[in-house]
Amino acid sequence: MKINYKKLGKRIQSARKETGLSQEQLAEAIGKSPSAISTIETGKRGASLETLVHIANVLQVSADYLLADQLPHIPWEASRRALLFFHNCEEWELSLLQEVAHCIHAGLRRRFR
């Protein structure tokens, strides 16, 4: 399977803009040049795995979200909304929400199977 670097670059660019960062700010945050960010965003060259993970961390998205166009079987938009929701939760809130979600999920499966 080939990676579509243009689609990957567009996802990175979109996430960067949603975060409110310029190419220069993203470049500084990950220790790359602004021109390197530009070439990644335009798909002229791919990013190393290390750079991709670094970009994802700075942009507060998952690496799989950035690669979403390469993995079409996963519901990315719902996953992204969930990540944004849980991002601001404290550890105890996450634990409680996980327990509640597990109970709801189990109940739905019992009721609708």
Buried (B, 14 or more C-beta within 10 A) or exposed (E): EEEBBEBBBBBBBBBBEEEEBEBEBBBBBBEBEBEBBBBBBEBEEBBEEEBBBBBBEBBEBBEEBBBBBBEEEEEBEEBBEEEEEEEEEEEEEEEEEEEEEEEEEEEEEEEEE
